[in-house]
């Protein structure tokens, strides 16, 4: 499970100018405008999937027997702006996000 501090999500909200919506809140579950494959100019919120994709784009992982090894502590820079955030998000295939669910991972933004 990926651990991200709420304060880090608030900083990202300020940087990219879009609100974070937790999928447990029930908001954003109906509208397509929150899906990871929608063009950024149409997105009204961002979710944990978007943050996971951003993080995955910045991970420098090792491979062992063809399997990607994710460190237990990941240091990730805050996005410079909205464009850099969404560019990172859309580089990642949504099916690759499953790699972050394998173990407890702490994310440290700087």
FIGUDREN-958208 format. One line per 8 residues: number of its first residue (from 0); for each residue y negated, x negated, z of C-alpha. Coordinates in nm, 4 decimals, always signed. Layout:
residues N
NUM> Y:X:Z | ...;
end
This chain:
residues 110
0> +0.0000:+0.0000:+0.0000 | -0.3433:-0.1277:-0.0935 | -0.5955:-0.1403:+0.1922 | -0.9598:-0.1076:+0.0861 | -1.2410:-0.0648:+0.3357 | -1.4592:+0.2453:+0.2968 | -1.7668:+0.0224:+0.3271 | -1.6525:-0.1692:+0.0174;
8> -1.6161:+0.1580:-0.1729 | -1.9710:+0.2494:-0.0677 | -2.1018:-0.0815:-0.2045 | -1.9223:-0.0194:-0.5348 | -2.0719:+0.3329:-0.5450 | -2.4194:+0.1821:-0.5131 | -2.3539:-0.0823:-0.7777 | -2.2068:+0.1467:-1.0438;
16> -2.4097:+0.4579:-0.9609 | -2.1076:+0.6897:-0.9439 | -1.9560:+0.8542:-0.6352 | -1.6103:+0.7667:-0.5028 | -1.3789:+1.0640:-0.4580 | -1.0611:+1.0400:-0.2579 | -0.7796:+1.2299:-0.4249 | -0.6828:+1.3633:-0.0808;
24> -1.0141:+1.5505:-0.0630 | -0.9018:+1.7835:-0.3396 | -1.2098:+1.7099:-0.5448 | -1.1597:+1.5663:-0.8888 | -0.8042:+1.6897:-0.9223 | -0.8802:+1.9546:-1.1836 | -1.1408:+1.7991:-1.4093 | -1.0428:+1.5519:-1.6798;
32> -1.3726:+1.3697:-1.6191 | -1.2098:+1.1669:-1.3422 | -0.9082:+1.0428:-1.5383 | -0.8698:+0.6685:-1.5878 | -0.8566:+0.6961:-1.9674 | -1.1861:+0.8865:-2.0096 | -1.4807:+0.6915:-2.1520 | -1.7060:+0.5633:-1.8699;
40> -2.0169:+0.7445:-1.9865 | -1.8388:+1.0753:-1.9166 | -1.7072:+0.9834:-1.5732 | -1.8728:+1.1617:-1.2836 | -1.6728:+0.9946:-1.0077 | -1.4322:+0.7086:-0.9571 | -1.1036:+0.7159:-0.7703 | -0.8557:+0.4802:-0.6091;
48> -0.6898:+0.4336:-0.9498 | -1.0143:+0.2964:-1.0922 | -1.0554:+0.0578:-0.7980 | -0.6920:-0.0514:-0.8284 | -0.7427:-0.1261:-1.1981 | -1.0598:-0.3244:-1.1202 | -0.8720:-0.5242:-0.8559 | -0.5713:-0.5815:-1.0806;
56> -0.7985:-0.7244:-1.3492 | -0.9226:-0.9845:-1.0976 | -0.5907:-1.0871:-0.9432 | -0.4628:-1.4325:-1.0216 | -0.0943:-1.3914:-0.9485 | +0.2086:-1.6148:-0.9836 | +0.5310:-1.5306:-1.1614 | +0.8781:-1.5763:-1.0216;
64> +1.1817:-1.4987:-1.2360 | +0.9533:-1.3035:-1.4689 | +0.8192:-1.0864:-1.1849 | +0.4525:-1.0886:-1.0852 | +0.3934:-1.1952:-0.7258 | +0.0903:-1.0352:-0.5636 | -0.0573:-1.2169:-0.2615 | -0.0920:-1.0215:+0.0655;
72> -0.4679:-1.0929:+0.0721 | -0.6688:-1.0483:-0.2461 | -1.0284:-1.1681:-0.2725 | -1.2188:-0.9787:-0.5383 | -1.5865:-1.0032:-0.6339 | -1.7942:-0.6887:-0.6266 | -1.8750:-0.5744:-0.9803 | -2.2038:-0.7083:-1.1134;
80> -2.2916:-0.3693:-1.2595 | -2.1420:-0.0494:-1.3967 | -2.0533:-0.2077:-1.7304 | -1.8562:-0.4936:-1.5747 | -1.6721:-0.2501:-1.3457 | -1.5652:-0.0160:-1.6266 | -1.4810:-0.3047:-1.8614 | -1.2404:-0.4377:-1.5995;
88> -1.0935:-0.0934:-1.5322 | -1.0228:-0.0213:-1.8974 | -0.8527:-0.3571:-1.9590 | -0.5643:-0.2436:-1.7392 | -0.2807:-0.0213:-1.8534 | -0.2525:+0.2644:-1.5976 | +0.1235:+0.2093:-1.5703 | +0.0560:-0.1443:-1.4424;
96> -0.1061:-0.0014:-1.1278 | +0.2389:+0.0469:-0.9743 | +0.2565:-0.3259:-0.9021 | +0.0027:-0.2785:-0.6212 | +0.2239:-0.0270:-0.4371 | +0.5063:-0.2684:-0.3598 | +0.3815:-0.4106:-0.0289 | +0.0890:-0.4083:+0.2103;
104> -0.2038:-0.5768:+0.0392 | -0.5428:-0.6318:+0.1986 | -0.8416:-0.6500:-0.0336 | -1.1448:-0.8549:+0.0616 | -1.4524:-0.7980:-0.1554 | -1.7296:-1.0555:-0.1729;
end
